[in-house]
């Protein structure tokens, strides 16, 4: 994994990826600014139509109330979906931690297998696990006999 990372750094692939990301970010930012301007003009046009039909005072009250209602609804939805987002983040962290632990365990195991003393170090936890299982099995049997 480290070799592929170093190879991509050496080949300049990383620099090209950063350039692509930078240009994509600039295009998206420009599109977002244009979208916000368009929404602003549409809101202005809607206000003009509402002011002609209902009067400027009632149009202002209507637009203000609508925006306050939209803001309150979005906050309510955000609060109600909070626990679900928190569970999703916890599950993501759990899978990330297990993936990191697995990757580091595999890397450690391959390095230990290359050395002569490493095989003994790898077998030590395995022997401990087998011993624990034997003790657990024997304790369970003795508890069943006493009952």
C-alpha positions as CSV (number, residue, x, y, z in Angstrom):
1,X,0.0,0.0,0.0
2,X,2.8,2.4,0.9
3,X,4.6,1.4,-2.3
4,X,1.6,2.4,-4.5
5,X,1.3,5.7,-2.6
6,X,4.9,6.5,-3.2
7,X,4.6,5.4,-6.8
8,X,1.7,7.8,-7.3
9,X,3.6,10.6,-5.6
10,X,6.6,10.0,-7.8
11,X,4.6,9.8,-11.0
12,X,2.9,13.1,-10.4
13,X,-0.6,11.5,-10.3
14,X,-1.2,13.1,-6.9
15,X,-0.6,16.5,-8.2
16,X,-2.9,15.9,-11.1
17,X,-5.6,14.7,-8.8
18,X,-5.2,17.8,-6.6
19,X,-5.5,20.0,-9.7
20,X,-8.7,18.3,-10.8
21,X,-10.2,18.7,-7.3
22,X,-9.2,22.4,-7.3
23,X,-10.8,23.1,-10.7
24,X,-13.9,21.1,-9.7
25,X,-14.3,23.1,-6.5
26,X,-14.0,26.4,-8.4
27,X,-16.6,25.4,-11.0
28,X,-19.0,24.2,-8.2
29,X,-18.5,27.5,-6.3
30,X,-19.2,29.5,-9.4
31,X,-22.3,27.4,-10.1
32,X,-23.5,27.9,-6.5
33,X,-23.1,31.7,-6.7
34,X,-25.0,31.8,-10.0
35,X,-27.8,29.6,-8.5
36,X,-28.1,31.9,-5.5
37,X,-28.3,35.0,-7.7
38,X,-31.0,33.3,-9.8
39,X,-33.0,32.4,-6.7
40,X,-32.7,36.0,-5.5
41,X,-34.1,37.3,-8.7
42,X,-36.9,34.8,-8.7
43,X,-37.8,35.8,-5.1
44,X,-37.7,39.5,-6.2
45,X,-40.0,38.8,-9.1
46,X,-42.4,36.9,-6.8
47,X,-42.4,39.8,-4.4
48,X,-43.2,42.2,-7.1
49,X,-46.1,40.1,-8.3
50,X,-47.4,39.6,-4.8
51,X,-47.0,43.4,-4.0
52,X,-49.1,44.3,-7.1
53,X,-51.8,41.8,-6.2
54,X,-52.0,42.1,-2.4
55,X,-50.1,45.4,-1.6
56,X,-46.6,45.8,-0.5
57,X,-47.3,45.5,3.3
58,X,-49.2,42.2,3.0
59,X,-46.6,40.8,0.5
60,X,-43.8,41.7,2.9
61,X,-45.7,39.9,5.8
62,X,-46.3,36.9,3.6
63,X,-42.7,36.6,2.4
64,X,-41.4,37.2,5.9
65,X,-43.7,34.6,7.4
66,X,-42.9,32.1,4.7
67,X,-39.2,32.4,5.3
68,X,-39.6,32.1,9.1
69,X,-41.8,29.0,8.6
70,X,-39.2,27.5,6.3
71,X,-36.5,28.2,8.8
72,X,-38.4,26.7,11.7
73,X,-39.3,23.6,9.7
74,X,-35.7,23.0,8.6
75,X,-34.6,23.3,12.3
76,X,-37.3,20.9,13.4
77,X,-36.3,18.4,10.8
78,X,-32.7,18.8,11.7
79,X,-33.5,18.1,15.4
80,X,-35.7,15.1,14.6
81,X,-33.1,13.5,12.4
82,X,-30.2,14.1,14.9
83,X,-30.3,10.7,16.6
84,X,-30.3,8.9,13.3
85,X,-27.3,10.9,12.1
86,X,-25.5,10.1,15.4
87,X,-26.2,6.4,15.0
88,X,-24.9,6.5,11.5
89,X,-21.7,8.3,12.6
90,X,-21.2,5.8,15.3
91,X,-21.6,2.9,12.9
92,X,-19.2,4.6,10.5
93,X,-16.6,5.1,13.2
94,X,-17.0,1.4,14.3
95,X,-16.3,0.1,10.8
96,X,-13.4,2.5,10.3
97,X,-11.8,1.4,13.6
98,X,-12.2,-2.2,12.7
99,X,-10.8,-1.7,9.2
100,X,-7.8,0.2,10.6
101,X,-7.3,-2.5,13.3
102,X,-7.5,-5.3,10.6
103,X,-5.1,-3.5,8.3
104,X,-2.6,-2.9,11.1
105,X,-2.9,-6.5,12.2
106,X,-2.3,-7.8,8.8
107,X,0.7,-5.5,8.3
108,X,2.1,-6.6,11.7
109,X,1.5,-10.2,11.0
110,X,3.3,-10.2,7.7
111,X,6.3,-8.4,9.3
112,X,6.4,-10.9,12.2
113,X,6.2,-13.8,9.8
114,X,9.3,-12.6,8.0
115,X,11.4,-12.8,11.2
116,X,12.3,-16.0,13.0
117,X,11.2,-14.8,16.5
118,X,8.0,-13.4,15.0
119,X,6.4,-16.8,14.5
120,X,6.7,-17.4,18.3
121,X,5.2,-14.0,18.9
122,X,2.3,-14.8,16.6
123,X,1.7,-18.1,18.3
124,X,1.6,-16.8,21.8
125,X,-1.8,-15.1,21.6
126,X,-3.2,-18.2,19.8
127,X,-2.0,-20.5,22.6
128,X,-3.5,-18.1,25.2
129,X,-6.8,-18.2,23.4
130,X,-6.8,-22.0,23.2
131,X,-6.0,-22.1,26.9
132,X,-8.8,-19.7,27.7
133,X,-11.3,-21.7,25.7
134,X,-10.2,-24.9,27.5
135,X,-10.6,-23.3,30.9
136,X,-14.0,-21.8,30.0
137,X,-15.2,-25.2,28.8
138,X,-14.0,-27.0,31.9
139,X,-15.6,-24.4,34.2
140,X,-18.9,-24.7,32.4
141,X,-18.9,-28.5,32.8
142,X,-18.1,-28.3,36.5
143,X,-20.9,-25.8,37.1
144,X,-23.4,-28.1,35.3
145,X,-22.4,-31.1,37.5
146,X,-23.0,-29.1,40.7
147,X,-26.5,-28.1,39.7
